[in-house]
Amino acid sequence: MTSSVVRATPESVPQLVASAAALFAEDGGRRDPYLDVSWPRRDGLAYFADLLHRTDSQCLLALSATGSPIGHLIGRIRRANPLRPGAVVGVLESLRVDPAHRETGVATALTEEFFAWARESGANQASVTAYAANESAIRFYRGRGFAPFELTLHAPV
Ligand SMILES: CC(C)(COP(=O)(O)OP(=O)(O)OC[C@H]1O[C@@H](n2cnc3c(N)ncnc32)[C@H](O)[C@@H]1OP(=O)(O)O)[C@@H](O)C(=O)NCCC(=O)NCCS
């Protein structure tokens, strides 16, 4: 694999925004009629710039051999709470790879960085949420050790 994984910097926040906007358009935009697909372009700059300063957050970019951004991963740490006092959860909040670079191990490399960071940050579990219809993403996550735990059911009202 000739791509690399780097931590995002303040200069690369617009690249995170662009990748997140493409993710919203491709994934939630096709699967959730209530998702606001304009959110990344409207609020993403401030959101990701804030995450960069936080020790409970991880913002990664994947770069091609020529240094162009080809994907991103956002990780967060959810601290233990009174309902689950022993659980420190590494939450894989967002992951996308450019279509032209898929199936070459880019997301695997991003996810390995995420697991290492979550472990170093004290997490003892990792979690990710995917649309039930996003079968390729679910297959990808299952291949990286994730298994269904809770199930959210929706009904029209
Ligand atoms: C899901 C997604 C992130 C996977 O990204 P990716 O970079 O293609 O993933 P990888 O290449 O690391 O792994 C994908 C498959 O390719 C295989 N692969 C890895 N390196 C490979 C290589 N060099 N050659 C061929 N196949 C390879 C992996 O084994 C994996 O197969 P498996 O899941 O059966 O184990 C990507 O399809 C994507 O961005 N989808 C749209 C956005 C999305 O749905 N995001 C998730 C939201 S919850």
The ligand as an ORCA input file, in Angstrom:
! r2SCAN-3c Opt
* xyz 0 1
  C     -16.432      1.138      4.121
  C     -15.162      1.816      3.576
  C     -14.717      2.889      4.550
  C     -14.062      0.758      3.407
  O     -12.908      1.428      2.920
  P     -11.745      0.667      2.111
  O     -10.554      1.547      2.120
  O     -12.254      0.184      0.806
  O     -11.479     -0.585      3.064
  P     -10.211     -1.579      2.979
  O      -9.622     -1.524      1.591
  O      -9.325     -1.332      4.119
  O     -10.939     -2.955      3.212
  C     -12.015     -3.323      2.328
  C     -11.819     -4.703      1.817
  O     -10.737     -4.712      0.894
  C      -9.821     -5.731      1.267
  N      -8.469     -5.282      0.946
  C      -7.619     -4.628      1.750
  N      -6.474     -4.389      1.121
  C      -6.616     -4.899     -0.114
  C      -5.788     -4.956     -1.243
  N      -4.550     -4.450     -1.222
  N      -6.291     -5.504     -2.364
  C      -7.535     -6.026     -2.402
  N      -8.376     -6.002     -1.357
  C      -7.906     -5.444     -0.238
  C      -9.993     -5.887      2.744
  O      -9.610     -7.186      3.165
  C     -11.447     -5.652      2.937
  O     -12.179     -6.820      2.740
  P     -12.972     -7.425      3.986
  O     -13.828     -6.293      4.542
  O     -13.769     -8.508      3.364
  O     -11.936     -7.853      4.956
  C     -15.432      2.422      2.174
  O     -16.063      1.455      1.357
  C     -16.254      3.682      2.191
  O     -15.730      4.776      2.318
  N     -17.585      3.539      2.003
  C     -18.466      4.704      1.900
  C     -18.571      5.456      3.200
  C     -19.082      4.582      4.316
  O     -19.993      3.794      4.135
  N     -18.460      4.750      5.495
  C     -18.850      4.025      6.657
  C     -19.972      4.744      7.324
  S     -20.519      3.888      8.782
*
